[in-house]
Amino acid sequence: MRRRELLAVLAGAAAASPTRAQQPGSPRRVGVLIAFPQSDPLAQAFVKVFAEALGRAGWAEGRNIHIEYRYASGDPSLFRQYAAELVDLAPDAILASTTPALAALRERTRTIPIVFVIVPDPVALGFVQSVAHPGGNITGFASYDAEIIGKWIEFLKEADPALARVAIIFNPDTASGQGLDRVIQAAPSLGVTAVRTPVHNDAEIVTAIAAAAREPGGGLVALPDSFNQTHHAIIIDTAIRHRLPLASTGFTGPHSARRQPCGSPGSISDQVSASHQPQDRESNRPHAAGIPPRPRR
């Protein structure tokens, strides 16, 4: 995911907005709906990198752009409330971070251009018609698909040849389980058994990882959905405590690899500068990334 691409889509969407046509020369207004609390380090990093990338592209708050941030803190009612608030502001474009944010915004508008990030398999979820031709007012960057999950398992196997069983951690309320059947069917070709491991809270995360640790050759894949992003610290800490190899993308923190996540705010900001309608701008697929496993005892 390149910063320039994301800025181009977001800016192109803003440039094509009906609001822009009615108010030439006025600063562009962009809404941003973030899944995490404002105090969360992930949210702070997201905003910081987004603003820095906008600045490098020539966009300055108070001069030629105004950004309205809303932080839903993972609360379904706040997603709906803030989606309504942002749409009522009639911005030139809206950035939706995570599936619940995108779903709430889609319920409120089919005309304001929306660019999404941290959304798994947007075609299967019905947000876009296809990767090449999204259609409608929505486009953006998928956080993963079945192919990329397979790459993470391959990555873990290369890093730890003793790997025999991988628990795929996800919250079915925030991540699509579609595509996992293909991953599970293909995993034996790598000498690995892959299993769905749904979780809904911290206690279930700890229990699931402890169970994976009891299996010979256990390992973890954490789907990069909004739930796992919010609970990244306990996932990483528990995996390290049990010395289990873990693969994902987008996690930040003292124990994780320092990689830029797919569809990060840096990449997003690059889309705030071209002249393409969302329906014409190709949605982007993720790249493989991972968190290096700890050595086994």
C-alpha positions as CSV (number, residue, x, y, z in Angstrom):
1,M,0.0,0.0,0.0
2,R,1.6,3.3,-1.0
3,R,0.9,6.6,0.7
4,R,0.5,8.3,-2.7
5,E,-2.2,5.9,-3.8
6,L,-4.4,6.5,-0.7
7,L,-4.0,10.3,-0.8
8,A,-4.9,10.2,-4.5
9,V,-8.1,8.3,-3.8
10,L,-9.2,10.4,-0.9
11,A,-8.3,13.7,-2.5
12,G,-9.8,12.6,-5.8
13,A,-13.0,11.8,-4.0
14,A,-13.0,15.2,-2.4
15,A,-12.3,16.9,-5.6
16,A,-15.3,15.2,-7.3
17,S,-17.7,15.9,-4.4
18,P,-20.8,17.9,-5.2
19,T,-19.9,20.1,-2.2
20,R,-16.7,21.1,-3.9
21,A,-18.5,22.1,-7.0
22,Q,-20.8,24.4,-5.0
23,Q,-18.0,26.1,-3.0
24,P,-15.0,26.5,-5.3
25,G,-11.8,27.7,-3.5
26,S,-13.0,26.8,0.0
27,P,-10.9,24.4,2.1
28,R,-11.8,20.8,1.6
29,R,-13.5,19.1,4.5
30,V,-12.7,15.4,5.3
31,G,-14.4,13.3,7.9
32,V,-12.6,10.5,9.7
33,L,-14.3,7.8,11.6
34,I,-11.9,5.8,13.8
35,A,-12.8,2.7,15.7
36,F,-10.5,3.2,18.7
37,P,-10.7,5.6,21.7
38,Q,-9.0,8.9,21.2
39,S,-6.6,8.0,24.0
40,D,-5.6,4.7,22.4
41,P,-2.0,4.7,21.0
42,L,-3.2,3.2,17.8
43,A,-5.6,6.1,17.2
44,Q,-3.0,8.6,18.1
45,A,-0.5,7.0,15.7
46,F,-3.1,6.9,13.0
47,V,-3.9,10.6,13.3
48,K,-0.3,11.6,13.6
49,V,0.8,9.7,10.5
50,F,-2.2,10.8,8.5
51,A,-1.6,14.5,9.3
52,E,2.1,14.2,8.5
53,A,1.5,12.6,5.2
54,L,-1.2,15.2,4.3
55,G,1.4,17.9,5.1
56,R,4.0,16.3,2.8
57,A,1.4,16.4,0.1
58,G,0.7,20.1,0.6
59,W,-2.5,19.8,2.7
60,A,-2.5,21.9,5.9
61,E,-5.2,22.1,8.5
62,G,-6.7,25.5,8.6
63,R,-5.3,26.5,5.2
64,N,-6.7,24.3,2.5
65,I,-8.2,21.4,4.4
66,H,-10.3,20.8,7.6
67,I,-10.5,17.4,9.2
68,E,-13.4,16.2,11.4
69,Y,-12.3,13.3,13.6
70,R,-14.7,11.0,15.5
71,Y,-13.6,8.2,17.8
72,A,-16.1,5.4,18.3
73,S,-14.2,3.4,20.9
74,G,-15.5,0.1,19.5
75,D,-19.1,1.1,20.6
76,P,-21.8,0.2,18.0
77,S,-24.0,3.1,19.1
78,L,-21.1,5.5,18.7
79,F,-20.3,4.2,15.2
80,R,-23.9,5.0,14.3
81,Q,-24.0,8.4,16.1
82,Y,-20.7,9.6,14.6
83,A,-21.5,8.3,11.2
84,A,-24.7,10.4,11.2
85,E,-22.8,13.5,12.5
86,L,-20.1,13.3,9.8
87,V,-22.6,12.8,7.0
88,D,-24.7,15.7,8.3
89,L,-21.6,17.9,8.0
90,A,-21.6,17.2,4.2
91,P,-17.8,16.7,3.9
92,D,-16.1,16.3,0.6
93,A,-15.0,12.7,1.5
94,I,-14.9,10.4,4.5
95,L,-12.2,8.0,5.7
96,A,-13.7,4.9,7.4
97,S,-11.3,2.9,9.6
98,T,-12.6,-0.6,10.2
99,T,-15.6,-2.6,9.1
100,P,-18.1,-1.2,11.7
101,A,-17.2,2.3,10.7
102,L,-17.7,1.6,7.0
103,A,-21.0,-0.2,7.6
104,A,-22.4,2.7,9.7
105,L,-21.4,5.2,7.1
106,R,-22.9,3.2,4.2
107,E,-26.2,3.2,6.1
108,R,-26.1,7.0,6.1
109,T,-25.0,8.0,2.6
110,R,-24.7,6.5,-0.9
111,T,-23.3,9.8,-2.4
112,I,-20.5,11.1,-0.2
113,P,-17.2,9.4,-1.3
114,I,-15.9,7.0,1.3
115,V,-12.4,5.5,1.5
116,F,-12.0,2.5,3.8
117,V,-9.1,0.9,5.6
118,I,-8.8,-2.2,8.0
119,V,-11.7,-3.8,6.2
120,P,-11.4,-7.6,5.4
121,D,-12.6,-8.9,2.1
122,P,-14.8,-5.9,1.1
123,V,-16.2,-7.8,-1.9
124,A,-17.5,-10.7,0.2
125,L,-18.9,-8.2,2.7
126,G,-20.8,-6.5,-0.1
127,F,-19.2,-3.1,0.3
128,V,-17.8,-3.0,-3.3
129,Q,-18.7,-4.9,-6.5
130,S,-15.2,-6.0,-7.2
131,V,-11.6,-5.1,-6.5
132,A,-11.0,-3.7,-10.0
133,H,-14.4,-1.9,-10.2
134,P,-15.7,-1.0,-6.8
135,G,-18.8,0.8,-8.0
136,G,-20.9,3.3,-6.0
137,N,-19.3,5.7,-3.6
138,I,-16.9,3.4,-1.7
139,T,-13.4,2.3,-2.4
140,G,-10.3,1.7,-0.3
141,F,-7.8,-0.9,1.0
142,A,-8.6,-4.5,2.2
143,S,-6.8,-5.6,5.3
144,Y,-6.5,-9.2,4.2
145,D,-8.0,-12.0,2.1
146,A,-7.7,-15.7,1.9
147,E,-4.6,-15.6,-0.1
148,I,-2.8,-13.4,2.4
149,I,-3.8,-15.5,5.3
150,G,-2.2,-18.5,3.5
151,K,1.0,-16.4,3.1
152,W,1.1,-15.7,6.8
153,I,0.9,-19.4,7.6
154,E,3.6,-20.0,5.0
155,F,5.7,-17.3,6.7
156,L,5.3,-19.0,10.1
157,K,6.2,-22.4,8.7
158,E,9.4,-21.0,7.2
159,A,10.2,-19.3,10.5
160,D,9.4,-22.3,12.6
161,P,9.6,-25.7,10.7
162,A,8.2,-27.4,13.7
163,L,4.9,-25.6,13.2
164,A,2.0,-28.1,12.9
165,R,-1.2,-26.4,14.0
166,V,-2.3,-22.7,13.6
167,A,-5.1,-21.1,15.4
168,I,-6.7,-18.3,13.4
169,I,-7.9,-15.7,15.9
170,F,-10.8,-13.4,14.9
171,N,-14.0,-11.9,16.2
172,P,-16.9,-13.0,14.0
173,D,-18.7,-9.8,14.8
174,T,-16.0,-7.6,13.2
175,A,-14.2,-9.9,10.8
176,S,-15.5,-11.9,7.9
177,G,-15.0,-15.6,8.2
178,Q,-15.5,-16.0,4.5
179,G,-12.5,-17.4,2.7
180,L,-11.2,-19.3,5.7
181,D,-12.5,-22.6,4.3
182,R,-10.0,-22.2,1.4
183,V,-7.2,-21.5,3.9
184,I,-8.1,-24.5,6.1
185,Q,-8.2,-26.8,3.0
186,A,-4.9,-25.5,1.7
187,A,-2.9,-25.6,5.0
188,P,-2.1,-29.3,4.9
189,S,-0.1,-28.8,1.8
190,L,2.3,-26.9,4.1
191,G,2.2,-29.7,6.7
192,V,0.0,-27.6,8.9
193,T,-3.6,-27.8,10.3
194,A,-5.4,-24.5,10.5
195,V,-8.4,-24.0,12.7
196,R,-10.9,-21.2,13.2
197,T,-10.6,-19.7,16.7
198,P,-13.4,-17.1,17.3
199,V,-13.0,-14.8,20.3
200,H,-15.1,-12.0,21.7
201,N,-13.2,-10.6,24.7
202,D,-9.9,-10.7,26.6
203,A,-10.7,-13.8,28.6
204,E,-11.5,-15.8,25.4
205,I,-8.2,-14.5,23.8
206,V,-6.2,-15.8,26.8
207,T,-8.0,-19.1,26.8
208,A,-7.6,-19.6,23.0
209,I,-3.9,-18.8,23.0
210,A,-3.3,-21.1,26.1
211,A,-5.1,-23.9,24.2
212,A,-3.0,-23.3,21.1
213,A,0.1,-23.5,23.3
214,R,-0.9,-27.0,24.6
215,E,-0.9,-28.3,21.0
216,P,2.5,-29.6,19.7
217,G,3.9,-27.3,17.2
218,G,1.2,-24.6,17.9
219,G,1.1,-21.1,16.3
220,L,-1.2,-18.2,15.8
221,V,-2.5,-16.0,13.0
222,A,-4.4,-12.9,14.2
223,L,-6.7,-11.4,11.5
224,P,-6.2,-7.7,11.4
225,D,-9.8,-6.7,12.1
226,S,-10.9,-3.8,14.4
227,F,-11.3,-6.2,17.4
228,N,-7.8,-7.7,17.2
229,Q,-6.4,-4.2,16.6
230,T,-8.0,-2.9,19.8
231,H,-6.9,-6.0,21.7
232,H,-3.4,-6.3,20.1
233,A,-1.5,-5.8,23.4
234,I,-3.1,-8.8,25.1
235,I,-2.8,-11.0,22.0
236,I,1.0,-10.2,21.7
237,D,1.7,-10.4,25.4
238,T,-0.1,-13.7,25.8
239,A,1.6,-15.2,22.7
240,I,5.0,-14.2,24.0
241,R,4.2,-15.6,27.5
242,H,3.4,-18.9,25.8
243,R,6.3,-18.6,23.3
244,L,4.0,-19.1,20.4
245,P,4.9,-17.7,16.9
246,L,2.4,-15.1,15.8
247,A,1.7,-13.6,12.3
248,S,-0.5,-10.6,11.5
249,T,-0.2,-7.1,10.2
250,G,-1.0,-3.7,11.5
251,F,-0.1,-4.4,15.2
252,T,2.0,-1.8,16.8
253,G,3.7,-2.0,20.2
254,P,6.9,-2.8,22.1
255,H,6.8,-6.5,21.2
256,S,5.7,-6.3,17.5
257,A,7.7,-6.0,14.3
258,R,7.7,-2.3,13.3
259,R,5.9,-2.6,9.9
260,Q,3.5,-0.2,8.4
261,P,0.1,-1.8,8.3
262,C,-1.8,-2.3,5.1
263,G,-4.0,0.7,4.5
264,S,-2.2,2.7,7.2
265,P,-3.0,6.4,7.6
266,G,0.2,7.2,5.8
267,S,-1.0,5.3,2.8
268,I,-4.4,6.7,3.1
269,S,-3.2,10.3,3.1
270,D,-1.6,9.8,-0.3
271,Q,-5.1,9.3,-1.7
272,V,-6.1,12.8,-0.8
273,S,-4.7,14.1,-4.1
274,A,-5.9,12.8,-7.6
275,S,-9.0,13.2,-9.6
276,H,-10.7,9.8,-9.7
277,Q,-14.3,9.0,-8.6
278,P,-14.4,6.2,-6.0
279,Q,-16.2,3.9,-8.4
280,D,-13.3,4.2,-10.8
281,R,-10.5,3.8,-8.4
282,E,-9.4,0.2,-7.8
283,S,-9.7,-1.2,-4.3
284,N,-6.3,-2.5,-3.1
285,R,-5.4,-5.9,-1.8
286,P,-3.1,-6.4,1.2
287,H,0.6,-7.4,1.2
288,A,2.0,-10.2,3.4
289,A,3.4,-9.0,6.7
290,G,4.0,-10.6,10.0
291,I,5.3,-10.5,13.5
292,P,8.4,-12.6,14.0
293,P,7.9,-15.6,16.3
294,R,9.7,-15.9,19.6
295,P,12.1,-18.9,19.9
296,R,10.4,-21.9,21.4
297,R,11.6,-23.3,24.8
